[in-house]
């Protein structure tokens, strides 16, 4: 997502409240006195900045506290950036009186003004002149970068729970990113820091190496490059507003290395499980053929459906308890520019969770999902192309002038072939009717005994497969859209079961959002719900992300402050 990645927020001298309470101060019409702190133009200091910046060495100027951080990437901090503090206060008031739009997607949530370069407000104009002229010359001397006349500028307000997640700012022409802070007295517990990330061996962000907290009249800048990963940490203060002006100085676009593409996840074919075990797990309502047909009709209309109470109640309760067991070992996965959440280590999972995973990977689950969706996830599932051919054939037979060959193999009515899965007449699956059903499934299983676990490069075309994880979601977790997403390059069925999410509110985040590629409008939002199986079919132009879980979830007195899910993706 390469939208404007402006950061920062603002506040008044002592503290700023939300944007609902704008001041209505009348701005002075007299000549505005504003200029960069002249100490930064001293020749000796500029030479030290130049050498430190270009040699990527740390530097601290004792008199001003100006600093160049070399780790994890070169980042400069200029305190008391503008000399006239009366001007900075007037500028602050003027910015607060702008109209702000709420910006919210996978990457960020904050309020942003329109482009400041298009405005003619007196103090904003003075700031633009200051940056475009004197500071651009200073920046050229310090960085040895030749800049164009293009400078992007916006104002951003970050309030409680607002954030801008990990990204690198890379976009054609951007050379230097800057943030100018106009905030009230700010403390570490207020959040809102500018976090700089280390990178791993393949150039992906790994851990936060440095956090810079906003300070009134400080300007921070850094060179935009393939490893300039950073974020604005979530604002935790309920009565302060993190205000800033941010943007980019543009120059010649540099050659960049190709982006890192993650390997595909290892998939498995469906596996054998005992039929009795399968029927013990699934709510009998969903094993009824008439109900399956109704679900299929709804799914074909909407490409999604939420199946409440999907698992048998006793099994669901056992899973909730098992997933909360302290003995389960969780591993945090990244990288931060793509995702942050935890997955369970397979060997640490209690037996009941292992059994559930076996059910999700079973041949009968593949067949049941075929019944729900009409997707070709099993050999017994009706082939939609064949069904279409059959309809064409019926029309052809009524036309004696058409001599099309009858080579279709879809001779049976659409649902006759998939009656292998029927509702058992007793909960333990021991009736004669159930035994007959199991026998039918046994035949289809024996014909597929050669299928088992396989790596992605061994999966044959048209062979249904899946992969899945047990995940834990809590404050600070999320997933992001990204251009190198191998998961989004294929048609797929998302199947997610939710646990321990009583009364979950979308206000906390944690919901899964689906949208069309290149579009901002949301197609679907799936909220975590107890014992609910979410089925969503994605084509190659459908993207998804899990919204950042914010600090509000930590304030919940009753209900869930985190949740678990078992998330599978199935491929035809």
Secondary structure, 3 states (H helix, E strand, C coil): CCCCCCCCEECCCCCCCCCCCCCCCCCCCCCCCCCECHHHHCHHHHHHHHHHHHHCCCEECCCCCCEEECCCCCEEEECCCECCHHHHHHHHHHHHCCCCEEEECCCEEEEECCCHHHCCCHHHHHHHHHHHHHHHHHHHHHHCCCEEEEEEEEEEEECCCCEEEEECCCCCCEEEEEEEEECCCCCHHHECCEEEEEECCCCCEEEEEEEECCCCCCEEEEECCCCCCEEECCECCCCCCEEEEEEEEEECCCCCCCCCCCCCCCCECCECCCHHHHHHHECHHHHCHHHHHHHHHHHHHHCEEEEECCECHHHHHHHHHHHCCCCCCEEEECCCCCEEEEEECHHHCCHHHHHHHHHHCEHHHHHHHHHHHCCCCCCCCCCHHHHHHHHHHHHHHCCCCCCCCCCCCCCCCCCHHHCCCCCCCCCCCCCHHHHHHHHHHHHHHHCCCCCCECCHHHCCCCCCEEEEEEEEECCCCEECCCCCCHHHHCCEEEEEEEECCCCCCHHHCCCEEEEECCCCCEEEEECCCCCEEEEEEECCCEEEEECCCCHHHHHCCCCCCCEEEEEEEEEC
